[in-house]
Amino acid sequence: MIDWSALDTVFLDMDGTLLDLHFDSHFWLDHLPRRYAELKSMSHEAAREHIIPQIESEKGSLQWYCVDYWSDRLDVDITALKLEVADRIDYRPHAESFMGALRESGRRSVIVTNCHPKPLALKLEKTGLDRHVDRILSTHDFGRPKEDIRFWADLAAVEPYRAERTLMVDDNLSVLASARQAGIGQQLAILAPDSREPVRAAHVGTPSIAHFDEILADISPVPMPG
């Protein structure tokens, strides 16, 4: 599935890959509409009808992930509302073991996330995720999301990598397609990003797993040069 002998670097998505996407799904689809209804004195159904189409219209753009953008557009404090359900932030199964195995193998592991810096800080505070990887980068510091093929050249300017010897792990197929188009050698899709949702069907042509325990035993040390 993954040719570990051909890899020096692993880029890791965060939400839905290392962390349970349930937190974000619950916030945007349930908690935000409910609290918006309370704050704006309207029904929950009316709040959902107002919010969800707006969110869907920005899918794939940097704005879709930007809490400042949504705070302004909806006139609510998104960061404060996220804090109300922060107890739902948690790792996906075997994610910590996977990151530990990557470190032991001698490969560089970098989280490359579309998450805005404000909720990113909250998630790091709750999980200590930054202790398990070499670096964490948010696409908001680059001005474009991972779905934009131009992002990968921008990333190389601050985090040099050999594309052909790099693996991208993500639950977003659009991101994996962008990485593939940019020349990243291997991709791995996560099929169970949300612990409360059924496992997704595999996508033809893209190696995929539900959980990291499926590949833990396969991770080999980086080959010594020469």
C-alpha positions as CSV (number, residue, x, y, z in Angstrom):
1,M,0.0,0.0,0.0
2,I,2.7,2.5,1.1
3,D,6.3,2.1,-0.1
4,W,8.1,3.2,3.1
5,S,11.5,2.6,1.5
6,A,10.8,5.5,-0.9
7,L,9.8,8.0,1.8
8,D,11.8,10.6,3.8
9,T,8.9,13.0,4.7
10,V,5.3,12.6,5.8
11,F,2.8,15.4,5.6
12,L,-0.2,14.9,7.9
13,D,-3.6,16.5,7.8
14,M,-5.0,17.2,11.3
15,D,-8.8,17.2,11.5
16,G,-10.2,13.9,10.3
17,T,-6.7,12.4,10.1
18,L,-5.0,12.8,13.5
19,L,-8.0,14.3,15.3
20,D,-11.6,13.1,15.3
21,L,-13.6,15.2,12.8
22,H,-16.6,14.8,15.2
23,F,-15.6,18.0,17.0
24,D,-15.8,20.1,13.8
25,S,-18.8,18.3,12.4
26,H,-20.7,18.7,15.6
27,F,-19.7,22.4,15.9
28,W,-20.7,23.5,12.4
29,L,-23.7,21.3,11.9
30,D,-25.3,21.3,15.4
31,H,-23.7,23.5,18.0
32,L,-23.3,26.7,15.9
33,P,-26.9,26.6,14.5
34,R,-28.3,26.0,17.9
35,R,-26.4,28.7,19.6
36,Y,-26.9,31.1,16.7
37,A,-30.7,30.5,17.1
38,E,-30.4,31.4,20.7
39,L,-28.3,34.5,20.1
40,K,-30.5,35.8,17.2
41,S,-33.8,34.8,18.7
42,M,-34.9,32.5,15.9
43,S,-35.7,28.8,15.5
44,H,-33.1,26.1,15.2
45,E,-34.4,25.1,11.8
46,A,-34.3,28.7,10.5
47,A,-30.7,29.1,11.9
48,R,-29.6,26.0,10.0
49,E,-31.3,27.1,6.8
50,H,-29.4,30.4,7.2
51,I,-26.0,29.0,8.1
52,I,-25.5,25.7,6.3
53,P,-25.9,26.9,2.7
54,Q,-23.5,29.8,3.4
55,I,-20.9,27.4,4.7
56,E,-21.4,25.0,1.7
57,S,-20.9,27.9,-0.7
58,E,-17.4,28.4,0.5
59,K,-16.3,24.8,0.5
60,G,-12.7,24.3,-0.7
61,S,-11.8,27.9,-0.2
62,L,-9.6,29.3,2.5
63,Q,-12.7,31.2,3.8
64,W,-14.4,27.9,4.5
65,Y,-11.8,27.2,7.2
66,C,-11.5,30.8,8.5
67,V,-13.1,31.5,11.9
68,D,-12.5,35.2,11.5
69,Y,-14.4,35.2,8.2
70,W,-17.4,33.4,9.7
71,S,-17.4,35.5,12.9
72,D,-17.7,38.6,10.7
73,R,-20.2,37.1,8.2
74,L,-22.5,35.6,10.9
75,D,-21.9,38.3,13.6
76,V,-21.0,35.8,16.3
77,D,-17.8,34.9,18.1
78,I,-16.9,31.6,16.5
79,T,-13.8,31.0,18.6
80,A,-15.8,31.5,21.8
81,L,-18.5,29.1,20.6
82,K,-15.9,26.5,19.8
83,L,-14.5,26.7,23.3
84,E,-18.0,25.7,24.6
85,V,-17.6,22.3,23.1
86,A,-13.9,21.9,23.3
87,D,-14.3,18.7,25.4
88,R,-15.1,16.9,22.2
89,I,-11.6,17.5,20.8
90,D,-9.8,14.1,20.7
91,Y,-7.4,11.9,18.8
92,R,-8.5,9.4,16.2
93,P,-7.7,5.8,17.1
94,H,-4.0,4.9,17.0
95,A,-3.0,8.4,15.8
96,E,-0.5,8.9,18.6
97,S,1.0,5.4,17.9
98,F,1.3,6.3,14.3
99,M,3.1,9.5,14.9
100,G,5.4,7.8,17.4
101,A,6.2,5.1,14.8
102,L,7.0,7.8,12.2
103,R,9.4,9.5,14.6
104,E,11.1,6.2,15.5
105,S,11.5,5.5,11.8
106,G,13.6,8.6,11.3
107,R,11.2,10.3,8.9
108,R,10.3,14.0,9.2
109,S,6.6,14.4,10.1
110,V,4.9,17.8,9.5
111,I,1.2,18.6,10.1
112,V,-0.1,20.7,7.2
113,T,-3.6,21.8,8.1
114,N,-6.3,24.1,6.7
115,C,-7.3,24.8,10.3
116,H,-7.2,28.5,11.3
117,P,-4.6,29.4,13.9
118,K,-7.2,30.2,16.5
119,P,-8.9,26.8,16.7
120,L,-5.5,25.2,16.0
121,A,-4.2,26.7,19.2
122,L,-7.2,25.4,21.1
123,K,-6.7,21.9,19.7
124,L,-3.0,21.9,20.5
125,E,-3.8,23.0,24.1
126,K,-6.3,20.1,24.4
127,T,-4.2,17.4,22.8
128,G,-0.5,18.3,23.0
129,L,-0.3,17.3,19.3
130,D,2.7,19.5,18.7
131,R,4.9,17.2,20.9
132,H,4.5,14.3,18.4
133,V,5.6,15.9,15.2
134,D,8.5,18.0,13.9
135,R,6.5,21.0,12.7
136,I,2.9,22.3,12.3
137,L,1.9,24.6,9.5
138,S,-1.4,26.3,8.9
139,T,-2.4,27.2,5.3
140,H,-3.8,30.5,6.6
141,D,-0.2,31.7,6.9
142,F,0.2,31.0,3.1
143,G,-3.0,32.6,1.9
144,R,-4.4,29.5,0.1
145,P,-5.7,26.1,1.1
146,K,-4.2,22.7,0.3
147,E,-6.8,22.3,-2.4
148,D,-5.0,25.0,-4.4
149,I,-2.1,23.4,-6.3
150,R,-0.1,26.6,-5.9
151,F,0.1,25.9,-2.2
152,W,2.6,23.1,-2.5
153,A,5.3,25.4,-4.1
154,D,4.7,27.9,-1.3
155,L,5.1,25.2,1.3
156,A,8.4,24.1,-0.2
157,A,9.7,27.6,0.2
158,V,9.4,27.3,4.0
159,E,9.5,23.5,4.5
160,P,11.8,22.1,1.8
161,Y,10.9,18.6,0.8
162,R,11.5,16.1,-2.1
163,A,8.1,15.7,-3.5
164,E,8.8,12.3,-5.0
165,R,9.9,11.0,-1.5
166,T,6.9,12.5,0.4
167,L,3.6,11.0,1.6
168,M,0.5,13.1,2.1
169,V,-2.1,11.6,4.6
170,D,-5.5,13.3,4.5
171,D,-9.3,12.5,4.7
172,N,-10.0,15.1,1.9
173,L,-9.8,13.6,-1.5
174,S,-9.6,17.1,-3.1
175,V,-6.5,17.7,-1.1
176,L,-5.0,14.4,-2.1
177,A,-5.7,15.1,-5.7
178,S,-4.0,18.5,-5.4
179,A,-0.9,16.9,-3.8
180,R,-0.8,14.3,-6.5
181,Q,-1.0,16.9,-9.2
182,A,1.9,18.8,-7.4
183,G,4.1,15.8,-7.7
184,I,3.9,14.4,-4.2
185,G,4.9,10.8,-4.6
186,Q,2.4,9.0,-2.4
187,Q,-1.0,9.7,-0.9
188,L,-3.1,7.9,1.7
189,A,-6.8,8.5,2.3
190,I,-8.5,8.2,5.7
191,L,-11.9,6.6,5.4
192,A,-13.1,7.1,9.0
193,P,-12.5,10.7,9.9
194,D,-15.5,11.1,12.1
195,S,-16.0,8.6,14.9
196,R,-19.8,9.1,14.8
197,E,-20.2,8.4,11.1
198,P,-19.9,5.2,9.0
199,V,-16.6,4.4,7.3
200,R,-16.5,5.9,3.9
201,A,-16.1,3.8,0.7
202,A,-12.6,3.6,-0.7
203,H,-11.8,5.7,-3.7
204,V,-10.5,3.8,-6.7
205,G,-6.8,4.6,-7.3
206,T,-6.1,6.1,-3.9
207,P,-4.6,3.9,-1.1
208,S,-6.8,4.1,1.9
209,I,-7.3,3.0,5.5
210,A,-9.9,3.4,8.2
211,H,-7.4,3.5,11.1
212,F,-3.7,3.7,11.5
213,D,-3.3,0.3,13.1
214,E,-3.8,-1.2,9.6
215,I,-0.3,0.1,8.6
216,L,1.6,0.5,11.9
217,A,3.5,-2.8,11.5
218,D,4.6,-1.8,8.0
219,I,6.5,1.3,8.9
220,S,10.2,0.6,8.4
221,P,13.2,2.8,9.3
222,V,14.5,5.2,6.7
223,P,17.1,3.3,4.7
224,M,20.7,4.4,5.3
225,P,22.4,6.1,2.4
226,G,24.8,4.1,0.2
